[in-house]
């Protein structure tokens, strides 16, 4: 582990910008101040003209290991994440086998310790018949429990009302939920099958996985959380109507129900299906420009608390299928921060808001120990950002194992320059340093 002195960066943190130096010692932020002088053995990082922000914490990714490693692996996707400024991630349980026992959960942690370039945590999965395993989840070492109240794979769709009530009553940790009403989706699917047969167009996706399907499930989940006093986090909000569920009149620390927005719902609209086709097929679906505008507004006014990626890669042959055969999901971790910075240039978000929603509030919401802020004594998970570094997304610079991106051909005006994970340089000037390993996240609960 090396020690560093970062000189001359503009530090963006806790709603302020200030030009100061920052010292990293033993993986920790040791000192922040003006005109700091190098100590013996320190490497000086010249950062004039760059902005220093906390490393992003992505609370929803699918890295596909175990069982789906033809699509992605913890090693490959965590490398892509750090190249995109994401220094910590929380990964979902719909792998193969599904992460439905504590033993399978710990196997994922062991694998990440071996290969992950970023810090990591893994959600415990819930099913209709594993409540006994869910209640064993350790709040100090596991980020949360994931409940699919909508689309999933394997045995992870929880549609038994009694089971759902049991989870909301007894989960010892935050419940993160995918909310889409399956009954509504099935009915809509039959309508479109009757009209088009097997050749349903991709433009029907947001009509099949409709506003009503999302709102019905999200509102029900919020009601359950209120009824049982559970801590609920609703993932990937995709509709203007759902935004109405969430509050912004109380501090985050007092909220029982919180919400997440994802990059694709902040960037794309249903008009993009004509060009992007199944490559922007996600669940929940990308919807209208009005929905996108409402989600953006809710991020800014704090009804939506955090921004994540829902990184969910599939291979090109899989995504090139027809509507029903093409799986939902796409790769995003490498390009989330550049996309958000592009929205900053467009006046959608300030840089301070991006930092708050991708770092500060994620750390607060999950009660992550000493991460998510640029503070003395905190882990040195940091990103030096070059706000004037036009970079085109091309096949040859994509790091995802699947080898494609929905942003191919897009030129972003800003890019990560140097990324520190626990005080180690994990990425610099286009290169990922493969000897860096992340750490298991722990929680102050």
VEXVEXZA-533340 format. One record per residue (C-alpha): residue number from 0; y, z, x. Coordinates in nm, 3 decimals. Each point is the difference from the previous one (the first is absolute). Example, Ala and Ser with C-alpha at 12.3 -4.5 7.8 and 13.67 -1.06 7.14 Angstrom:
BEGIN
PATI resi       v       w       u
PATI    0  -0.450   0.780   1.230
PATI    1   0.344  -0.066   0.137
This chain:
BEGIN
PATI resi       v       w       u
PATI    0   0.000   0.000   0.000
PATI    1   0.338  -0.104   0.139
PATI    2   0.338   0.159  -0.059
PATI    3   0.298  -0.212  -0.102
PATI    4   0.375   0.015  -0.033
PATI    5   0.131  -0.247  -0.259
PATI    6   0.361  -0.082   0.088
PATI    7   0.270  -0.150  -0.216
PATI    8  -0.173  -0.064  -0.332
PATI    9   0.164   0.052  -0.338
PATI   10  -0.218   0.269  -0.160
PATI   11  -0.042  -0.048  -0.376
PATI   12  -0.130   0.322  -0.152
PATI   13   0.060   0.222  -0.304
PATI   14   0.274  -0.223  -0.136
PATI   15   0.204  -0.020   0.320
PATI   16   0.050  -0.239   0.291
PATI   17   0.094   0.130   0.342
PATI   18  -0.017  -0.142   0.348
PATI   19  -0.192   0.257   0.203
PATI   20  -0.275   0.026   0.258
PATI   21  -0.347   0.136  -0.075
PATI   22  -0.250   0.162   0.233
PATI   23  -0.377  -0.015  -0.056
PATI   24  -0.211   0.257   0.181
PATI   25  -0.372   0.044  -0.053
PATI   26   0.004  -0.217  -0.312
PATI   27   0.270   0.211  -0.167
PATI   28   0.371  -0.060  -0.058
PATI   29   0.132   0.249   0.254
PATI   30   0.376  -0.058  -0.010
PATI   31   0.263  -0.207  -0.182
PATI   32   0.352  -0.023   0.133
PATI   33   0.272  -0.196   0.171
PATI   34  -0.009  -0.099   0.366
PATI   35  -0.341   0.147   0.077
PATI   36  -0.109  -0.046   0.361
PATI   37  -0.353  -0.101   0.101
PATI   38  -0.236   0.275   0.109
PATI   39  -0.244  -0.050   0.288
PATI   40  -0.289  -0.224  -0.103
PATI   41   0.167  -0.133  -0.315
PATI   42   0.018  -0.369  -0.080
PATI   43   0.340  -0.105  -0.128
PATI   44  -0.009  -0.237  -0.296
PATI   45   0.326  -0.195  -0.025
PATI   46   0.071  -0.035  -0.371
PATI   47   0.361  -0.112  -0.022
PATI   48   0.041  -0.231  -0.300
PATI   49  -0.315   0.136  -0.168
PATI   50  -0.047   0.241  -0.290
PATI   51  -0.246   0.289   0.023
PATI   52  -0.178   0.101  -0.321
PATI   53  -0.298   0.224  -0.081
PATI   54  -0.335  -0.178  -0.003
PATI   55  -0.094  -0.120  -0.346
PATI   56  -0.271   0.191  -0.190
PATI   57  -0.197  -0.229  -0.231
PATI   58  -0.162   0.199  -0.279
PATI   59  -0.221  -0.283  -0.128
PATI   60  -0.212  -0.235   0.209
PATI   61  -0.347  -0.151  -0.023
PATI   62  -0.139  -0.053   0.351
PATI   63  -0.346  -0.102  -0.132
PATI   64  -0.215   0.210   0.231
PATI   65  -0.284   0.074  -0.056
PATI   66  -0.182  -0.278  -0.177
PATI   67   0.264  -0.272  -0.033
PATI   68   0.075  -0.062   0.364
PATI   69  -0.010  -0.378  -0.037
PATI   70   0.344   0.047  -0.159
PATI   71   0.149   0.270   0.224
PATI   72  -0.075   0.303   0.217
PATI   73   0.182   0.324   0.076
PATI   74   0.054  -0.125   0.356
PATI   75   0.147  -0.339  -0.091
PATI   76   0.218   0.112  -0.289
PATI   77   0.136   0.309   0.176
PATI   78   0.106  -0.229   0.289
PATI   79   0.181  -0.221  -0.251
PATI   80   0.156   0.310  -0.154
PATI   81   0.152   0.131   0.323
PATI   82   0.128  -0.350   0.081
PATI   83   0.183   0.027  -0.333
PATI   84   0.142   0.347   0.067
PATI   85  -0.254   0.191  -0.212
PATI   86  -0.109   0.297   0.210
PATI   87  -0.207   0.182  -0.265
PATI   88  -0.213  -0.118  -0.292
PATI   89  -0.202   0.141  -0.288
PATI   90  -0.305  -0.209  -0.083
PATI   91  -0.175  -0.044  -0.333
PATI   92  -0.362   0.083  -0.092
PATI   93  -0.120  -0.329  -0.153
PATI   94  -0.196  -0.099   0.310
PATI   95  -0.377  -0.058   0.006
PATI   96  -0.140   0.250  -0.060
PATI   97   0.279   0.147  -0.210
PATI   98   0.139   0.319   0.154
PATI   99  -0.136   0.232  -0.267
PATI  100  -0.146   0.282   0.211
PATI  101   0.154   0.227   0.260
PATI  102  -0.255  -0.125   0.253
PATI  103   0.105  -0.364  -0.046
PATI  104   0.365   0.106   0.019
PATI  105  -0.053   0.171   0.336
PATI  106  -0.180  -0.306   0.134
PATI  107   0.318  -0.201  -0.057
PATI  108   0.206   0.259   0.185
PATI  109  -0.244  -0.010   0.292
PATI  110   0.024  -0.378   0.016
PATI  111   0.380   0.006  -0.007
PATI  112   0.005   0.251   0.286
PATI  113  -0.187  -0.257   0.207
PATI  114   0.198  -0.313  -0.078
PATI  115   0.326   0.054  -0.193
PATI  116   0.325  -0.095   0.172
PATI  117   0.198   0.192  -0.264
PATI  118  -0.021   0.349  -0.146
PATI  119  -0.229   0.018  -0.299
PATI  120  -0.116   0.175  -0.312
PATI  121  -0.255  -0.103  -0.262
PATI  122  -0.007   0.059  -0.374
PATI  123  -0.302   0.158  -0.160
PATI  124  -0.130  -0.222  -0.279
PATI  125  -0.062   0.104  -0.359
PATI  126  -0.261  -0.145  -0.234
PATI  127  -0.137   0.090  -0.341
PATI  128  -0.261   0.228   0.156
PATI  129   0.120   0.157   0.329
PATI  130   0.238   0.278  -0.107
PATI  131  -0.208   0.249   0.199
PATI  132   0.086  -0.193   0.318
PATI  133   0.367  -0.048  -0.092
PATI  134   0.061   0.373  -0.032
PATI  135  -0.123   0.056   0.357
PATI  136   0.287  -0.205   0.144
PATI  137   0.202   0.193   0.260
PATI  138   0.375  -0.013  -0.081
PATI  139   0.095   0.059   0.364
PATI  140  -0.194  -0.292   0.147
PATI  141  -0.028  -0.261  -0.279
PATI  142   0.298  -0.185  -0.150
PATI  143  -0.126  -0.011  -0.358
PATI  144  -0.250  -0.115  -0.260
PATI  145   0.010  -0.359  -0.122
PATI  146  -0.074  -0.073  -0.366
PATI  147  -0.039  -0.360  -0.118
PATI  148   0.109   0.002  -0.363
PATI  149  -0.021  -0.377   0.019
PATI  150  -0.143  -0.275   0.219
PATI  151  -0.239   0.109   0.273
PATI  152  -0.329  -0.077   0.167
PATI  153  -0.337   0.175  -0.003
PATI  154  -0.014   0.329  -0.190
PATI  155   0.367   0.087   0.022
PATI  156   0.146  -0.089  -0.339
PATI  157   0.055   0.335  -0.169
PATI  158   0.002  -0.069  -0.373
PATI  159  -0.171   0.312  -0.132
PATI  160   0.263   0.214  -0.172
PATI  161  -0.183   0.327   0.069
PATI  162  -0.033  -0.087   0.369
PATI  163   0.368  -0.088   0.024
PATI  164   0.093   0.332  -0.156
PATI  165  -0.225   0.177   0.249
PATI  166   0.167  -0.173   0.294
PATI  167   0.348   0.080  -0.129
PATI  168  -0.098   0.363  -0.057
PATI  169  -0.189   0.064   0.321
PATI  170   0.115  -0.231   0.281
PATI  171   0.115   0.219   0.289
PATI  172   0.224  -0.277   0.137
PATI  173   0.244  -0.264  -0.120
PATI  174  -0.152  -0.262  -0.231
PATI  175   0.096  -0.359   0.079
PATI  176  -0.070  -0.237  -0.284
PATI  177  -0.035  -0.374  -0.057
PATI  178   0.107  -0.039  -0.362
PATI  179  -0.100  -0.302  -0.209
PATI  180  -0.166   0.026  -0.340
PATI  181  -0.334  -0.181   0.017
PATI  182  -0.036  -0.043  -0.377
PATI  183   0.331  -0.187  -0.015
PATI  184  -0.092  -0.215   0.299
PATI  185  -0.340  -0.092  -0.147
PATI  186   0.161  -0.103  -0.330
PATI  187   0.263  -0.210   0.177
PATI  188  -0.265  -0.162   0.219
PATI  189  -0.196  -0.114  -0.302
PATI  190   0.310  -0.157  -0.151
PATI  191   0.058  -0.210   0.311
PATI  192  -0.369  -0.083   0.044
PATI  193  -0.004  -0.132  -0.355
PATI  194   0.296  -0.223   0.080
PATI  195  -0.088  -0.120   0.353
PATI  196  -0.367   0.079   0.057
PATI  197  -0.068   0.064   0.368
PATI  198   0.321  -0.180   0.103
PATI  199   0.251   0.272  -0.083
PATI  200   0.318  -0.066   0.204
PATI  201   0.127   0.261   0.246
PATI  202   0.323   0.014  -0.202
PATI  203  -0.197   0.187  -0.266
PATI  204  -0.069   0.290   0.236
PATI  205   0.307   0.209  -0.099
PATI  206  -0.075  -0.072  -0.367
PATI  207  -0.362   0.110   0.029
PATI  208   0.081   0.305   0.211
PATI  209   0.301   0.049  -0.221
PATI  210   0.296   0.233  -0.030
PATI  211  -0.179   0.173  -0.288
PATI  212  -0.315   0.053   0.209
PATI  213   0.204   0.164   0.274
PATI  214   0.222   0.212  -0.223
PATI  215  -0.283   0.122  -0.222
PATI  216  -0.196   0.128   0.300
PATI  217   0.297   0.139   0.199
PATI  218   0.144   0.186  -0.297
PATI  219  -0.340   0.147  -0.084
PATI  220  -0.047   0.115   0.360
PATI  221   0.344   0.163  -0.001
PATI  222  -0.084   0.178  -0.326
PATI  223  -0.325   0.131   0.147
PATI  224   0.180   0.127   0.308
PATI  225   0.257   0.179  -0.216
PATI  226  -0.269   0.146  -0.223
PATI  227  -0.205   0.144   0.286
PATI  228   0.274   0.065   0.255
PATI  229  -0.152  -0.245   0.248
PATI  230   0.188  -0.163   0.287
PATI  231  -0.013  -0.374  -0.076
PATI  232   0.122  -0.295   0.207
PATI  233  -0.009  -0.334  -0.184
PATI  234  -0.046  -0.292   0.234
PATI  235   0.148  -0.353   0.011
PATI  236   0.234   0.002  -0.300
PATI  237   0.036  -0.359  -0.119
PATI  238   0.198   0.010  -0.325
PATI  239   0.345   0.094  -0.124
PATI  240  -0.155   0.191  -0.288
PATI  241  -0.196   0.233   0.228
PATI  242   0.318   0.098   0.182
PATI  243   0.102   0.185  -0.317
PATI  244  -0.281   0.252   0.062
PATI  245   0.152   0.148   0.313
PATI  246   0.281   0.250   0.056
PATI  247   0.290   0.000   0.243
PATI  248   0.180   0.307  -0.130
PATI  249  -0.201   0.249   0.206
PATI  250  -0.078   0.022   0.374
PATI  251  -0.319  -0.155   0.135
PATI  252  -0.134   0.348   0.075
PATI  253   0.006   0.082  -0.373
PATI  254  -0.160  -0.321  -0.124
PATI  255  -0.353   0.018  -0.138
PATI  256  -0.018  -0.377  -0.050
PATI  257   0.122  -0.238   0.270
PATI  258  -0.010  -0.376   0.046
PATI  259  -0.050  -0.263   0.266
PATI  260   0.133  -0.357   0.027
PATI  261  -0.172  -0.262   0.215
PATI  262   0.141  -0.276   0.216
PATI  263  -0.139  -0.283  -0.211
PATI  264   0.152   0.133  -0.323
PATI  265   0.334   0.038   0.180
PATI  266  -0.010  -0.354   0.143
PATI  267  -0.189  -0.247  -0.222
PATI  268   0.031  -0.093  -0.370
PATI  269  -0.214  -0.201  -0.239
PATI  270   0.200  -0.309   0.098
PATI  271  -0.175   0.017   0.340
PATI  272  -0.346  -0.067  -0.147
PATI  273   0.084  -0.372  -0.011
PATI  274   0.025  -0.012   0.379
PATI  275  -0.215   0.295   0.116
PATI  276  -0.280  -0.014  -0.260
PATI  277  -0.282   0.251   0.050
PATI  278   0.149   0.108   0.334
PATI  279   0.232   0.228  -0.200
PATI  280  -0.269   0.113  -0.242
PATI  281   0.016   0.380  -0.002
PATI  282  -0.101   0.272  -0.243
PATI  283   0.233   0.098  -0.158
PATI  284   0.141  -0.350  -0.021
PATI  285   0.333  -0.119   0.132
PATI  286   0.210  -0.038  -0.316
PATI  287   0.347  -0.122  -0.100
PATI  288   0.333   0.000   0.182
PATI  289   0.119   0.262  -0.250
PATI  290  -0.294   0.222   0.091
PATI  291   0.077  -0.044   0.370
PATI  292   0.366   0.085  -0.057
PATI  293  -0.094   0.316  -0.189
PATI  294  -0.237   0.112   0.276
PATI  295   0.264  -0.060   0.267
PATI  296   0.253   0.198  -0.203
PATI  297  -0.249   0.285  -0.048
PATI  298  -0.057   0.020   0.375
PATI  299   0.373   0.035   0.052
PATI  300   0.055   0.260  -0.273
PATI  301  -0.310   0.207   0.095
PATI  302  -0.210  -0.052  -0.310
PATI  303  -0.240  -0.168   0.245
PATI  304  -0.053   0.225   0.297
PATI  305  -0.172  -0.200   0.275
PATI  306  -0.068  -0.354   0.120
PATI  307  -0.347  -0.106   0.121
PATI  308  -0.201  -0.316   0.058
PATI  309  -0.333   0.017  -0.187
PATI  310  -0.123  -0.207   0.298
PATI  311  -0.326  -0.151  -0.128
PATI  312  -0.120  -0.298   0.204
PATI  313  -0.253  -0.261  -0.103
PATI  314  -0.118  -0.305   0.193
PATI  315   0.160  -0.340  -0.051
PATI  316  -0.312  -0.148  -0.167
PATI  317  -0.004   0.292  -0.243
PATI  318   0.367  -0.039  -0.093
PATI  319  -0.022  -0.379  -0.032
PATI  320  -0.226   0.033  -0.304
PATI  321   0.090  -0.061  -0.363
PATI  322   0.172   0.270  -0.204
PATI  323  -0.304   0.204  -0.106
PATI  324  -0.179  -0.038   0.334
PATI  325   0.291   0.079   0.231
PATI  326   0.018   0.375   0.073
PATI  327   0.324   0.192  -0.042
PATI  328   0.188   0.131   0.301
PATI  329   0.165  -0.120   0.317
PATI  330   0.095   0.109   0.353
PATI  331   0.344   0.159   0.045
PATI  332   0.019   0.277   0.263
PATI  333   0.130  -0.219   0.284
PATI  334   0.282  -0.145  -0.208
PATI  335   0.107   0.284  -0.231
PATI  336   0.285   0.125   0.217
PATI  337   0.136  -0.349   0.079
PATI  338  -0.010  -0.080  -0.372
PATI  339   0.188   0.319  -0.087
PATI  340   0.258  -0.071   0.270
PATI  341   0.045  -0.347  -0.148
PATI  342   0.070   0.167  -0.335
PATI  343   0.254   0.215   0.184
PATI  344   0.177  -0.317   0.112
PATI  345  -0.004  -0.119  -0.362
PATI  346   0.166   0.323  -0.112
PATI  347  -0.300   0.134  -0.194
PATI  348  -0.054   0.312   0.213
PATI  349   0.192   0.174   0.276
PATI  350  -0.172   0.079   0.327
PATI  351   0.037   0.369  -0.088
PATI  352  -0.187  -0.057  -0.327
PATI  353  -0.279  -0.188   0.178
PATI  354  -0.043   0.293   0.241
PATI  355   0.006   0.251  -0.285
PATI  356  -0.257  -0.183  -0.213
PATI  357  -0.243  -0.098   0.277
PATI  358   0.015   0.315   0.213
PATI  359   0.191   0.306  -0.122
PATI  360  -0.116   0.005  -0.360
PATI  361  -0.360  -0.093   0.083
PATI  362  -0.015   0.294   0.240
PATI  363   0.155   0.231  -0.260
PATI  364  -0.210  -0.123  -0.291
PATI  365  -0.329   0.050   0.187
PATI  366   0.128   0.302   0.197
PATI  367  -0.095  -0.160   0.331
PATI  368   0.033   0.236   0.294
PATI  369   0.294  -0.084   0.229
PATI  370   0.020  -0.374  -0.052
PATI  371   0.228  -0.241  -0.184
PATI  372   0.329   0.120   0.151
PATI  373   0.182  -0.026   0.331
PATI  374   0.023   0.371   0.070
PATI  375  -0.052   0.213   0.307
PATI  376  -0.357   0.130   0.005
PATI  377  -0.136  -0.280  -0.218
PATI  378  -0.260  -0.253   0.109
PATI  379   0.161  -0.294   0.179
PATI  380  -0.098  -0.270  -0.250
PATI  381   0.296  -0.231   0.046
PATI  382   0.104  -0.363  -0.038
PATI  383   0.272  -0.177   0.194
PATI  384   0.116  -0.282  -0.229
PATI  385   0.185  -0.311   0.106
PATI  386   0.215  -0.105  -0.294
PATI  387   0.078  -0.334   0.163
PATI  388  -0.340  -0.142   0.088
PATI  389  -0.086  -0.300  -0.222
PATI  390  -0.379  -0.030  -0.013
PATI  391  -0.205  -0.251  -0.197
PATI  392  -0.336   0.111  -0.142
PATI  393  -0.255  -0.246   0.138
PATI  394  -0.378  -0.011   0.031
PATI  395   0.018   0.063   0.373
PATI  396   0.197   0.326  -0.029
PATI  397  -0.193   0.150  -0.293
PATI  398  -0.213   0.298   0.107
PATI  399  -0.200   0.055  -0.319
PATI  400  -0.371  -0.071   0.038
PATI  401   0.020  -0.228  -0.306
PATI  402   0.246  -0.219   0.190
PATI  403   0.251  -0.075  -0.276
PATI  404   0.309   0.145  -0.164
PATI  405   0.180  -0.063  -0.330
PATI  406   0.315  -0.016   0.214
PATI  407  -0.114  -0.295   0.216
PATI  408   0.294  -0.229   0.062
PATI  409   0.255   0.276  -0.067
PATI  410   0.251   0.079   0.276
PATI  411   0.104   0.363  -0.002
PATI  412   0.331   0.090   0.165
PATI  413  -0.118   0.335   0.141
PATI  414  -0.313   0.126   0.173
PATI  415  -0.149   0.309   0.164
PATI  416   0.073   0.000   0.373
PATI  417  -0.187   0.309   0.125
PATI  418  -0.228   0.236  -0.195
PATI  419  -0.099   0.349   0.113
PATI  420  -0.307   0.177  -0.143
PATI  421  -0.012   0.369   0.096
PATI  422   0.235  -0.075   0.287
PATI  423  -0.206  -0.287   0.139
PATI  424   0.127  -0.358   0.000
PATI  425  -0.241  -0.173  -0.238
PATI  426   0.194  -0.327  -0.033
PATI  427   0.276  -0.164   0.201
PATI  428   0.142  -0.352   0.017
PATI  429  -0.281  -0.159  -0.196
PATI  430  -0.288   0.185   0.165
PATI  431  -0.226   0.270  -0.148
PATI  432  -0.124   0.251   0.260
PATI  433  -0.369   0.042  -0.080
PATI  434  -0.047   0.330   0.184
PATI  435   0.218   0.194  -0.247
PATI  436  -0.176   0.201  -0.270
PATI  437   0.146   0.167  -0.305
PATI  438  -0.070   0.350  -0.124
PATI  439  -0.130   0.143  -0.326
PATI  440   0.284   0.098  -0.228
PATI  441   0.012   0.363  -0.109
PATI  442   0.189   0.144  -0.295
PATI  443   0.209   0.313  -0.062
PATI  444  -0.171   0.104  -0.324
